[in-house]
């Protein structure tokens, strides 16, 4: 079984707002315009997510600010009397020393791990949704996720001026709540202002903080950003490199809202945090809902946060990873315990590729909105939703394990709503519970697939061998990513294995770093199989010509 991490959810619409606390300074509803009458985005499943009693687990390295370098590739050299470099950087072996004819592909179709193919330019796609956020769409908020697990949380803030102020305690009926404005019209989310007793579990205060930084850093112009103050340099950076206040939280003069916001978090000052968050939301609303023009014939100004999306060539990586992390914590996090209920050393062992690793894989494969992505053994569906958001492609996943498949159906149902809060589109998504070897949809889709991922790290050999015939239907240029190779790297194509289906693959070994997968902290390898039937046909033709020549020489010698 394979999976990703990836991560994802939407938000569950609460029936009524949390009542104010003692007249309260804690609950801060955002002043949104009248609700839209536009229909909700279509979702795959109608099943709603039910909370679980298991604690929320954080994933590591999902929102890392350090850009990961490209994976290193190994160059394999063959010993010869004279080292003649080919265009691929390797050395050419002497065919005369081999027991039977072997034909080597040109450097553009080499099976070597040093192969590098230049990518075509990425096609520009429409990233923004066309309508305001539908508040009636299925949604699961941070507040809804923590509420059934409140016993595992404790106070984060306090009132430094009143030691007896209990409004900051995680009370089951009246917990402290903060609300954040999201980029799309009418999109807001409630966060419970508490922290987990286990530091490895989901922290809603830090989640709110990271969401705010992502919005300011990516949806606003430098002039708009200055209204808020300077972001922390260790996490996010404004594009205005000429800013004389680089490295500081706020320019000289009255402190800006972000400076007060961070001071409140660092000192755990609850009233100060609420005051700063209210001011921040007010500034965001001014950008989302500009004043109407004085002249009634003038067109009203647009939501500037949504307009900024039109300036992007692709979704910024920090925004993408933030959305994936939000969805994971709300839809998958509460069910982590049930996902660990599998037979040890079986093909159903649960594991995940982290979003940062899969981001690199997708970028290297150059998918676009016309592509089709398949995840065979898709687990909770993290890779499926990431591919659909990152590239706009159609995505399909199939999973045999019941618990993971159940989580995937609910998570995918909420994913579009989560993306719409950020004002973003994603591609069509399908998830199926069943066997990848028996599914009719797998047989149908694999003929069109551009990228297939098989997290076969724990697959038994019989399952890996049973999958190989499926790949015969892949189109030329299709790519298969796996944790174990389906064909050996640098495999020699001989007359003996010419009819083996693995001969159509060019195989490259790449390396992932510590933290790129969920099942261990050590680095490792994954394999990129590219279908090249043109190279295969050329090699087969050469073998047939060799046989024909040998046959003629044999008849002549008689």
JOMOPE-V809667 format. One line per field, one symbol per residue. ss: DSSP state (2 for helix, 1 for strand, 0 for the rest). phi: phi as a letter, one per 20 degrees, with the letter a starting at -180 (. if undefined). psi: psi as a letter, one per 20 degrees, with the letter a starting at -180 (. if undefined). A space follows every 50 residues. Layout:
ss = ???
phi = ???
psi = ???
This chain:
ss = 00010000001100000000000000000000000000000000000000 00000010000000000000000000000000001000001000222000 00000022200000000000000000010000000000110222222002 22111001000000000000000000111110000001111101110000 10022222222222222220022222000000000000000000000000 00000022222222222012222222222222222222000000000000 00022222200000002222222222222222222222200000000000 00102222222222200000011111000002222222222001111110 02222222222222222222200100001111100000022222200000 11110000002222222222222000001111000000000000000000 22221111111100001000000111111110222222222222222222 22222220
phi = .dacdkqaaccefffbfffgelnfeeecfeeefgffefffffdfceeeed fdeffededemfdgeeffffffdeddddfcfcedfefenedefeffeefb gcddffffcfeffefbdfefgfffcfeefebffefefgbceggffegfdf fedcfddbdfebfefefeffffecffcccdfdffgmebbecfeccffefe efdffffgfffffffffddcfgfffffeoefgffdcbffefegfdgndea fgogfegfffgfffffelefgfffffffffffffffefcfffffefefff feffffffffeeebfggffgfffffgfffeddgfdgfffeebfgmefdfe bcefgfffgfffffelfbfeecdddenelenfffffffefcmffccccce ffffffffffffgeffffffgemdecffccccerefedfffffffffdfe bcdceegdfffffffffggfffefffnfcddbecfebffmfeecffdfef fffeeddceccdegneceereefacccdddfcffffffffffffffffff ffffffff
psi = qraaffpqabpppqhqqpqqokkqigpmqpnqrqqqjqqqqprgqjpqpp qriqqppqqqjgkpippprqqqqpppqpprhpoopriiiaqpqohhiqir pppprrhikqjqijpppqqqqppprphqrirrpoiiqpqorgghhhgijh ijrrqgrroiinijojijqmphhmqppqppprgqpjorqpppmrqqhoii rpohghggghgghggghhiqrhghhhhhrpqphhgqpqiniipikpiqiq rqapqrhhghghhhghikoghhgggghghghggghhhhmqqqqhoiiqpq qrohhhhhhiiqhrpqghgghggggghghhhhgijhghijnrpqjrijpp rqpqhhghgggghhilqaijrpppoolicjjghghghhghijrpppqpph pgghhgggghghhighggghhjkqqrrqppqqpaphiiphhghghhhiph ppponkgjqqhhgghhhghhihiqrpiqpppriqqiqqpkpporhhjhjp hiiippppprpqrpiirijrjqraqrpooppnhghghgggggghhggggh gghghhh.
